[in-house]
């Protein structure tokens, strides 16, 4: 029996639309992500468990885990009969890489179960392909950090898909999911098909500056440059009172704040645990829309997907 955990992730990380992604883990040690357990079986079985399992499709063939199993079998040209248990602990359409968690955990588990017929690059390519079929376009800003851990820069070079870049160890990442759903595909549709030259230059300047600040360990410069010119101006209408929330969070003391992936989850960054706790408390009282919403204070998850037990 093999049990794999894949952590949640923050796509875009403000300044890096479809280019940056960060794996996160709550500082209290809880697992914020999906778990997949695989063992031998005479027939294929898929069992859904976990907090958000009731939100999954009723038909097995529509489940992401089934799609991963099917694609993996076709890739290695073998029909592997297994029993799979998915512990769906990530809300769907949250902006925290929910689909990526399931994709990564399933493919890593299948690869481990089959004695690793695919290398890490082949596995990541397959993850990106399946994630692309779900969201409408191939992108790695959730699957790469969930699989490899840390803060990942997506290159999609012929040889290198992604590269880990240095992080700031004293940064606390506060994430808040309000308890409502935003479709990734729909969130991508509202973006313009073309951008003005000055916007592209401004975004490139901030992204290059952020990467430079990360390598030279300048946290305040990095935080200032974490601005989203590509998606945030169009997606704010999908989030509850985002502009007022962002303003308040910065007043409390956050050094940066933005939309996680397609939203509606937002993230804030603080270097001080007391300020992080104040931001967390304010978000619980003012940003959550229902009882299913949550707030976590996190560090970057540097391990990525891993075997549990």
N, C-alpha and C positions, 0 to 999 in steps of 0.2 A: 504494500500500500504506500502511495506517495501523496503527501499533502503539501501544496504550494500556496504561499501567500504573495499577493501582488499589491503594493501600496497605492493609495490615491496620489493624484498629481495635479499640479497647477499648470495648465497650458498657457502659452504666450508670455507669462510672467510680466505682464504690462507692455514692455517695449518690444518683445520678440514674437510678433504675430506669426504663428506656424513655424517658428524657428527656435524658441526656447521652451523648455519644460522642466518642472522641478518636482521630484518625489517628496512627499511629506509624511511625517510620523508624529502623532501626538506626544507631548512631553510626559504625559502620565503613563506611557507605556502601552496604551490600548492599541489594537490593530485597526487602522482606518484603511480598509481595502477589502478585496474579495479573497476567499479561500476556495481552492479546488482540490478535492481528494479523488484519486484514481486507483482502482484495483482491478484485477482480472475478473472476467465475467464470461459466461457462455453466450450471452446476448448483450447488445448495447443497451445501457440503462442511463438515464439522466434524472437525478433527484435534486430538486431545488429546495434549499433551506435559507435561513437568514432573515433579517429584519425586512428587507425589501423584495423577498422572493415572490410575494403576491402580485408585484407589478410586472413580472416577467410574462412573456407570451405563453398562452396555454398549449399551443402546438410545439412539440419538441423541435421540429425542423426550423422553427422561427427563432429558437434560442441561440444566442451568440456562441454558447459552449458547444452546441451541436455543430454549428458552422465551422468552428475551430477544429473539432474532432474530424469532421468530414474533409476539410482542406488538408489537414495534417496527413491523414491516411492517403489521400490522392498524391500528395507531395512525395511521400516515401514509398508509394505504390504498394501498400499493404493495408488490409482491412483489419484494424486492431479492435477486437471486441473487449470493451471495458465497461465498468460501472463508474459513473462520474457523479460526485456530489458537489454541487455549487452552493457555497454559503454566500448569498448575495447581501453583503453588508453595506454596499454603496448605493445611494439613490440614483435612479436613472434620470438623465437630463439635468444633472446637478452642476456640471462644469468642473467636476473633480476627476474626470477620466474614468467614469464608471464602466463604460464599455471596454476601455483599455485594461482595466483591472481584470475583467473576466477573460479577455483575449490573452493577456500575458500569463495569468495563472494557469489557464487551460493548456496553452502551447508549451509552457515550461514543464508542466506536469506530464504531458504526453511525451515530450522529448526525453525526460528523465526515465519515464516508464519503459520507453523503447531503447534505452541505453545510448541516448544522444546521437541519433543518426544525422541531425542537423547541427551545424556549428552556430555560434551566436549571431553571425551576420545573416545567415540563411533564416534563422528563427526570427530575427528582427524584421527582415524583409517580408516574411509571411504575416507577422503581426501588423505591419503597416498596410499591407494589402487588404486584410480582413477589416481593419479599422476604417479603411477608406470606403469599403462597401457599405459600412454602417452609416458613416457621416456624409458621404457623397464625394469625398476626395481623399486621396492618400496623404496622410500627414502623421508624423512621428512624435509630435511634441507631448503626447501623453504616454504612448507605448514605450518609447525609449527610456524616459526616467523611471517609469514603473518597472521596467525590466532591468535596467542597469543601475538605477539609483542616482542620487545627486541632482545637480543642475546640468542639463544636457543642452548643447548647442546642436541643432539639426543641420547637417551639411548636405546630406543626400548626394555626396560625391560618389564617383564610380567605385571607390574602394572603401570610403568611410561614410556611414550613414549618420552617425552622431558622435559627438566628442564631449566628454565631461569638462566643465570649466570650474575654476575655483569658486568656493562659496564663502560666505561670512559666518563664522562659527557662532558669533554672539547674536545673530539675528533670530528673533522669535517671529514665526509666521502665524498670524491669527486668521483662521478661515471661518466663514459663516455661510451656511446653506439655509436659506429662509424657509425651506419646506415646500417649494413649488418647482415645477419642471419647465425647462427651456430646451427645446429640440435643437441639437447641434446643427442639423441640416437646415432648419428654419433660420437659426441665428446666422448661418453663412449666407443665406439668400438675401437678407436685408442689407448686406454689405455692397458697396458700389462695385461695378465691374472694372472701372478704371479710376485712378487717383491722379490728382494734379501733381505736377513735377515738384513743387515746393513742399508738399506733404511727404513725398517719397524721400526727398533730400533730408528733411527734418527727422524722419523716422530712422534713416540710415545713420545720421549723425548721432542720435541718441543710442541706437543699438551698438554702434562701434564704440561709443564712449562707455557704455555699460560693460562691454566685454573687457575693455582696457582697465576700467576701474576694478573689475573682478580680479584680473591678473595682478594688478598693482596694489590690491587690498585697500581701496579707498571707499569705505562703506557709504559715506554721506554723498559722495559724487555718484556712486552707483544708484543709490536711492532716489536722488534728484532726477536721474536720467530714465527712471522706470516709468515713462509716460507712453500711453497707447494712443497713437494718432490714426491707427488703421481700423480698429474695431469699436473701441469704447464710444466714440461720438455717435455711432449708429445703434449700439446695443443698449445704451442706457435706458431706453424706453421699455426694455424687457425686464428691468430690475426695479424692485420697489424703492422709490425715493433715493436712488443711487447718489445723485449730486449732493443732496443734503447729508446723507450718510457719510460720504467721503469727506465732506467739509468738517463734520463733527469728529470723525476719527482722527483727522489731522490736528484738530484743536486739542484733543486728548493727549496727543504726543506721537502718533504714528509718523515714521519717516517716509513711508510710501504706502499707497493703497491702490487697488485696481480690481478688475474683473478677472476671476479665475476661469480660463477657457472661454466658453460661450456664455457663462453665467448659468443660473443666477447667483452662484456662490461668489463672494468677494473675498479678497485677502488684504491684510494689512501687515506691515512690518514694524517691529519695535526692537530696540537694543536693550530695553529695560523690562524685566519680568513684571514689575509693579504696573507699569504703563500697559503692558500686554494684557494683564488681568483686568485693568480698567476698561480697555477697549472691548475685551471679551464680554464683560458684564453689560456694557452699553449695547452691544450688538444683540445679546440675548433678550434684552428688554425692548429693543427698538427695531431690529431688522428681521427677526424671525416672524413668520406669518402664521404658523400653526405648531402643534405639538411635535410634529416629526422633524422640524428644523433643528439644527445643532450648530454649536460653535466649538472650535478646538484651538488651543495654542499648540503650535507644532515647531519642530526642528525639521531641517531637510533630512530625508531618509537616504542615507548614503549606501545602504545595502541593496535596495531594489528588491526584486522578487527573490524568494528564498524558501527553502524547505522548512516545514514546521514539524517538530516532534521527531 
